[in-house]
């Protein structure tokens, strides 16, 4: 089959480049998060709110495909001082065990210790280990093991959506009493299960806000394990107040997202509010909902209900429209957007410039245009913003690492970048081609230009690199899956792609390079669009999509305008 395909592509003027195809992920699944329940289990609390949560999980385990349940700690209010609170906690959590066992774990919070002073080596957790200790979970298929002599810090293993996970619980330690040893243990678990995506749970993780600051303990945990590429999520409670916070950290191109949920400061100790984390492997999204089974109501404000990219951070996501999870073959002409497999969408008019990006952070590309005559950014569902002027080049990207595309322009007349809400930076000259991307893997797009006369890539704060020559077309992207933008060029004269020190012939003179992740495996694929026949060549396959006057979107306007106006 590969030989036949090689002959077929060669006939079309393409080399026999057949990349490995990664099949899409499995079914969507849910992780249920139960925040601090201390005011439900304590004397005078409403235990019905707690049992409503676990009963709802049991009753909806199939429809929601609930794969795992996390309790964020502070199951009780008075630790080893009041045994009845632990009886209450057990009464609620044990419901997850029969008649069907749903994998779950419970963090140790400060109110689960006695005294609740955050000294894990000297505080006692007798009742926690009596009701939720090693003997309770030993032998269960999902139980992985524990740290030291008890279950205060432990880990679980589960599989969902075609992905394997490890969930590691770290005991509350506000006094740095056992940080080094516990963090070394966590890092050891990550090293022992490198193919499992890791979720870290510790009672005090982050504060309120977005981006929310790490707690001192969580910062120490993250610093110790951030080099492990399998850490994807972190969860915590403890902070009452508004009780909602989040942050995202990128290290070496790998994203870790952290979330706070704690509603004990709300009416009735939380009104039964809990978090539902739905992960869609196919769309590469994580969707968060906040729900009270006791009241039967959702919180739908922006801090309580939202969707974010899951594994791929924003600089890697090119033209992820409604299908999600992969680059869509797509074109634009005079306000009409054409996306493969979808009905045409109209946003804009003749003369507008398409500036697709994820401006609201929901994990999908928005049909956005920039109007040079007025400087307006017109994005469906968002307030129109005026930013830029005639002669500017729009360069939308995520420059602050908040997971949202920023409205931004490059002004060649003065070699200056202008980013809405951030400011201006002088970098480049009037003949440079802007090529923003995440060249250092920190989760933020960098100001960068390619100088066509010399083939030099200039990236703000980084060493200049020569790659390419006059006549080449810059095609930056992540071609090896490390989460970092690679400097790359396509040479029209011989149809050759040069990236990471390698060269591959794919395409021919007259084609338009349209690199993107067309199969959703997290790696940029070599691809070209042939305007003479409206044909897309990607992954060794051909697709006809397009018409006269339509411009392919995967090659950003800030590059395309210099070669295919």
WOQUIKA-V426400 format. One record per pair of residues at least 6 apart in sequence whose C-alpha atoms are under 6 Angstrom apart, sorted by the first residue. I is the first residue (numbers start at 1). J is the second residue. D is the distance in whole Angstrom. If there is no record, write none. Layout:
I/J/D ; I/J/D
This chain:
6/16/4 ; 14/506/5 ; 14/507/5 ; 15/505/5 ; 15/506/5 ; 18/540/6 ; 22/521/5 ; 24/282/5 ; 25/162/6 ; 25/281/5 ; 25/282/5 ; 26/161/4 ; 26/162/5 ; 27/161/5 ; 28/161/6 ; 28/279/6 ; 28/280/4 ; 29/65/5 ; 29/66/6 ; 29/278/6 ; 29/279/6 ; 30/65/6 ; 30/66/5 ; 30/67/6 ; 30/277/5 ; 30/278/4 ; 31/66/6 ; 31/67/6 ; 31/68/5 ; 31/69/6 ; 31/277/5 ; 32/69/5 ; 32/275/6 ; 32/276/5 ; 33/69/6 ; 33/70/5 ; 33/71/6 ; 33/274/6 ; 33/275/5 ; 34/71/5 ; 34/274/5 ; 35/72/5 ; 35/262/5 ; 36/73/6 ; 36/74/5 ; 36/75/6 ; 36/262/6 ; 37/75/5 ; 38/74/6 ; 38/75/5 ; 38/76/4 ; 38/77/5 ; 39/45/5 ; 39/269/5 ; 40/46/5 ; 40/47/5 ; 41/47/6 ; 41/76/6 ; 41/85/5 ; 41/88/6 ; 42/85/5 ; 49/272/5 ; 49/294/6 ; 51/92/5 ; 52/293/6 ; 52/294/5 ; 53/293/6 ; 68/103/5 ; 68/104/6 ; 69/104/5 ; 70/104/6 ; 70/105/5 ; 71/106/5 ; 72/107/5 ; 72/203/6 ; 72/236/6 ; 72/237/6 ; 73/107/4 ; 73/108/5 ; 73/109/5 ; 73/203/6 ; 74/109/5 ; 74/111/5 ; 74/112/5 ; 76/85/6 ; 76/112/6 ; 77/111/5 ; 78/111/6 ; 79/111/5 ; 79/112/4 ; 79/113/5 ; 79/114/5 ; 80/114/6 ; 80/127/6 ; 96/102/5 ; 107/169/6 ; 108/171/5 ; 109/172/5 ; 109/203/5 ; 110/116/5 ; 110/118/6 ; 113/123/6 ; 113/124/6 ; 113/125/5 ; 114/123/5 ; 114/124/5 ; 115/123/6 ; 118/173/5 ; 118/174/5 ; 118/175/6 ; 119/173/6 ; 120/173/6 ; 133/151/5 ; 134/151/5 ; 142/156/5 ; 142/157/5 ; 142/158/6 ; 143/156/5 ; 144/155/5 ; 144/156/5 ; 145/154/6 ; 145/155/6 ; 146/153/6 ; 146/154/4 ; 147/153/5 ; 147/154/6 ; 152/171/6 ; 153/169/5 ; 153/170/5 ; 153/171/5 ; 154/169/5 ; 155/167/5 ; 155/168/4 ; 155/169/6 ; 156/166/6 ; 156/167/5 ; 157/165/6 ; 157/166/5 ; 158/165/5 ; 159/165/6 ; 164/196/5 ; 165/196/5 ; 165/197/5 ; 165/198/6 ; 166/196/6 ; 166/198/5 ; 167/198/6 ; 167/199/5 ; 167/200/6 ; 168/200/5 ; 169/201/5 ; 169/202/6 ; 170/202/5 ; 172/203/6 ; 183/221/6 ; 187/225/6 ; 197/230/5 ; 198/230/6 ; 198/231/5 ; 198/232/6 ; 199/233/5 ; 199/234/5 ; 200/234/5 ; 201/234/6 ; 201/235/5 ; 201/236/6 ; 202/236/5 ; 203/236/5 ; 203/237/5 ; 203/238/6 ; 204/236/5 ; 204/237/6 ; 204/238/5 ; 205/214/6 ; 205/215/5 ; 205/218/5 ; 205/236/5 ; 206/212/6 ; 206/213/6 ; 206/214/4 ; 206/215/5 ; 207/213/6 ; 208/244/5 ; 208/245/4 ; 209/245/5 ; 210/245/6 ; 210/246/5 ; 210/247/6 ; 211/246/6 ; 211/247/5 ; 212/245/6 ; 212/246/5 ; 212/247/6 ; 232/256/4 ; 233/256/5 ; 233/257/5 ; 233/258/6 ; 234/258/5 ; 235/258/6 ; 235/259/5 ; 236/260/5 ; 237/260/5 ; 237/261/5 ; 237/262/5 ; 240/262/6 ; 240/264/6 ; 240/265/5 ; 243/261/5 ; 243/262/4 ; 243/263/6 ; 244/260/5 ; 244/261/5 ; 245/259/6 ; 245/260/5 ; 246/258/5 ; 246/259/4 ; 247/257/6 ; 247/258/5 ; 248/256/6 ; 248/257/4 ; 249/255/6 ; 249/256/5 ; 250/442/5 ; 250/443/5 ; 251/442/5 ; 252/441/5 ; 253/441/4 ; 253/483/4 ; 253/484/5 ; 263/270/4 ; 264/270/4 ; 272/292/5 ; 272/294/6 ; 273/291/5 ; 273/292/4 ; 274/290/6 ; 274/291/5 ; 275/289/6 ; 275/290/5 ; 276/288/6 ; 276/289/5 ; 277/287/6 ; 277/288/5 ; 278/286/6 ; 278/287/5 ; 279/285/6 ; 279/286/5 ; 282/325/6 ; 283/324/4 ; 283/325/4 ; 284/309/6 ; 284/310/5 ; 284/325/5 ; 285/308/6 ; 285/309/4 ; 285/310/5 ; 286/307/6 ; 286/308/5 ; 286/310/5 ; 287/306/6 ; 287/307/4 ; 288/305/5 ; 288/306/5 ; 289/305/5 ; 290/298/6 ; 290/299/5 ; 290/304/6 ; 291/297/6 ; 291/298/4 ; 307/362/4 ; 308/361/6 ; 308/362/5 ; 308/363/5 ; 309/363/5 ; 314/403/6 ; 318/327/6 ; 319/327/5 ; 319/328/6 ; 319/365/6 ; 320/326/6 ; 320/327/5 ; 320/364/5 ; 320/365/5 ; 321/364/5 ; 321/365/5 ; 325/520/5 ; 326/517/6 ; 326/518/5 ; 326/519/6 ; 326/520/4 ; 327/516/6 ; 327/517/5 ; 327/518/5 ; 329/340/6 ; 330/338/5 ; 330/339/4 ; 330/552/6 ; 330/553/6 ; 331/337/6 ; 331/338/5 ; 331/550/6 ; 331/551/5 ; 331/552/4 ; 331/553/5 ; 332/550/5 ; 332/551/5 ; 333/550/5 ; 334/349/5 ; 334/350/4 ; 335/346/6 ; 335/347/5 ; 335/348/4 ; 335/349/4 ; 336/345/6 ; 336/346/5 ; 337/344/6 ; 337/345/5 ; 338/344/5 ; 352/370/6 ; 352/371/5 ; 353/369/5 ; 353/370/5 ; 354/369/4 ; 355/368/5 ; 355/369/5 ; 356/366/6 ; 356/367/6 ; 356/368/5 ; 357/365/5 ; 357/366/5 ; 357/405/6 ; 358/364/6 ; 358/365/5 ; 358/366/6 ; 358/404/6 ; 358/405/5 ; 359/404/5 ; 359/405/5 ; 360/404/6 ; 361/403/6 ; 361/404/5 ; 368/378/6 ; 368/379/5 ; 369/377/6 ; 369/378/5 ; 370/376/6 ; 370/377/5 ; 372/390/5 ; 373/390/6 ; 375/386/5 ; 375/387/5 ; 375/388/5 ; 375/389/5 ; 376/385/6 ; 376/386/4 ; 377/384/6 ; 377/385/5 ; 378/384/5 ; 392/409/6 ; 392/410/6 ; 392/411/5 ; 393/409/5 ; 393/410/5 ; 394/408/6 ; 394/409/4 ; 395/408/5 ; 395/409/5 ; 396/406/6 ; 396/407/5 ; 396/408/5 ; 397/405/5 ; 397/406/5 ; 398/404/6 ; 398/405/5 ; 398/406/5 ; 398/444/6 ; 398/445/5 ; 399/444/5 ; 399/445/5 ; 400/444/6 ; 401/443/5 ; 401/444/5 ; 407/420/6 ; 408/418/6 ; 408/419/4 ; 408/420/6 ; 409/417/6 ; 409/418/5 ; 410/416/6 ; 410/417/5 ; 412/430/4 ; 413/430/5 ; 415/426/6 ; 415/427/6 ; 415/428/5 ; 415/429/4 ; 415/430/6 ; 416/425/6 ; 416/426/4 ; 416/427/6 ; 417/424/5 ; 417/425/5 ; 418/424/4 ; 432/449/6 ; 432/450/6 ; 432/451/5 ; 433/449/5 ; 433/450/5 ; 434/448/6 ; 434/449/4 ; 435/448/5 ; 435/449/5 ; 436/445/6 ; 436/446/6 ; 436/447/5 ; 436/448/5 ; 437/445/5 ; 437/446/5 ; 437/485/6 ; 438/444/6 ; 438/445/4 ; 438/446/6 ; 438/484/6 ; 438/485/5 ; 439/484/6 ; 439/485/5 ; 441/484/5 ; 447/459/6 ; 447/460/5 ; 448/458/6 ; 448/459/4 ; 449/457/6 ; 449/458/5 ; 450/456/6 ; 450/457/5 ; 452/470/5 ; 453/470/5 ; 455/466/6 ; 455/467/6 ; 455/468/5 ; 455/469/5 ; 456/465/6 ; 456/466/4 ; 457/464/6 ; 457/465/5 ; 457/466/6 ; 458/464/5 ; 472/490/6 ; 472/491/5 ; 473/489/5 ; 473/490/5 ; 474/488/6 ; 474/489/4 ; 475/488/5 ; 475/489/5 ; 476/486/6 ; 476/487/5 ; 476/488/5 ; 477/485/5 ; 477/486/5 ; 478/484/6 ; 478/485/5 ; 478/486/5 ; 478/523/6 ; 478/524/5 ; 479/523/5 ; 479/524/5 ; 480/523/6 ; 481/522/6 ; 481/523/5 ; 488/498/6 ; 488/499/4 ; 489/497/6 ; 489/498/5 ; 490/496/6 ; 490/497/4 ; 492/509/5 ; 493/509/6 ; 495/505/5 ; 495/506/6 ; 495/507/5 ; 495/508/4 ; 496/504/5 ; 496/505/4 ; 496/506/6 ; 497/503/5 ; 497/504/5 ; 511/529/6 ; 511/530/5 ; 512/528/5 ; 512/529/5 ; 513/528/4 ; 514/527/5 ; 514/528/5 ; 514/554/5 ; 514/555/5 ; 515/525/6 ; 515/526/5 ; 515/527/5 ; 516/524/5 ; 516/525/5 ; 517/523/6 ; 517/524/5 ; 517/525/6 ; 527/537/6 ; 527/538/5 ; 528/536/6 ; 528/537/5 ; 529/535/6 ; 529/536/4 ; 534/544/6 ; 534/545/6 ; 534/546/5 ; 535/543/6 ; 535/544/4 ; 536/542/5 ; 536/543/5
